[in-house]
Amino acid sequence: MNRTEQLIAQVERVSAHNYAPLPVVISRARGVWAWDTDGKRYLDCLSAYSSLSLGHCHPRVVDALVEQARRLCLTSRAFHNDRMGPFLDLLCELCDMEMALPMNTGAEAVETAIKLVRKWGYQAKGVPRDRAEIIVCRDNFHGRTTTIVGFSSEAAYRDDFGPYGAGFKLVDFGDVAQLEAAITENTVAFLVEPIQAEAGIKVPPPGYLSAARRACTAHDVLLVLDEIQTGLGRTGRFLAHQHEPDAAPDVLIVGKALGGGVYPVSAVLAPSAILGLMRPGDHGSTFGGNPLAAAVGKTALEVVRDEALTARAADLGAYLLERLQRLHCTAIQEIRGRGLLVGIEFAPQAASAREYCSRLLERGVLTKDTHERVIRLAPPLIIAQEEIDWLVEQLEAVLSD
């Protein structure tokens, strides 16, 4: 048994089997490239589900992490620290929001948003106590907490984890008529991803978010956008909803790339009329807004801005889609996406998406399947055009096999 096999066997022995990773053990990485324990190099086209949008070990982010770690890591929110204010100030400026509530993981931020919109419903809209309703979309993915999986439509996420909390309604993604029909006097929010990433990079019809915005405004319902995977430049706009006019949310959720690929950082943003409803004791997190997270988050935002990564994602994403559309392979049913967030869906008669991912792994490409028929391509936003050309060459070789 070689070193790789030993490490995999060790994990399989001592770790819960809640993941089914591809058989590769990564030991180091830099930029868009990663190396396994045998020294083989791979192009990272998953980016830890957009967490590595800046690439592996971005020097500015690592420097900020190390410098802050030597000064101050944690105070808890029992005290102020000198890093959270500047971080949230820049985040609010870039997201065009007034206030932010920092958390750690994306799922925590979604839970925070759920509590926030319910509080708004009771205190501002006048919904009767414990009657608030939130509308969500089928095929959604907002995290893995018991509350969140309770409103998932995916059996694998739900089975054996009930009973589930009430107060959620499911409608089809992309269908504004269903959304409007589902709204009642007790509806406080519509929670939606601008692009359903985990569901297979599902892009809604043009105008969907703008129409949802109008519907929410007309019925005094908060539009909550989960931009944890799609935000911070990934789709060729700083925030994915900016592809449509007049689609700005009332509540915005960001995470993943906000941590610069080195630390979990997330946040919920909203106007003061909404987030200002929070009072001491309503909500909290020991690590949320800690100085280490704030230093990393602020630097990550500065890198996206200073290196023009949003424009880079727009240009190279268009180039990647154009190259992929020229593949003309009968195994491919559809190619879809925006910016550097692309899904390749394979026809039912083709091999499974995981098999294609395994073949790509052999050729030095890291990616991941979802929902059996789709592989996603989401490389770091710092990828170069020649690296995209090399990626497409590997795809061509795998498809020809």
Secondary structure, DSSP 8 states (H G I E B T S, - for coil): --HHHHHHHHHHHHS-S-----S--EEEEEBTEEEETT--EEEESSHHHHTTTT-BT-HHHHHHHHHHHHH-----TTS--TTHHHHHHHHHHHHT-SEEEEESSHHHHHHHHHHHHHHHIIIII---TT--EEEEETT-----SHHHHHT---HHHHTTS----S-EEEE-TT-HHHHHHH--TTEEEEEE-SSBTTTT-B---TTHHHHHHHHHHHTT-EEEEE-TTTTTTTTSSSSGGGGSTT---SEEEE-GGGGTTTS--EEEEE-HHHHTT--TTSS--SSTT-HHHHHHHHHHHHHHHHTTHHHHHHHHHHHHHHHHHT---TTEEEEEEETTEEEEEE-TTS--HHHHHHHHHHTTEE-EEETTTEEEE---TT--HHHHHHHHHHHHHHHH-
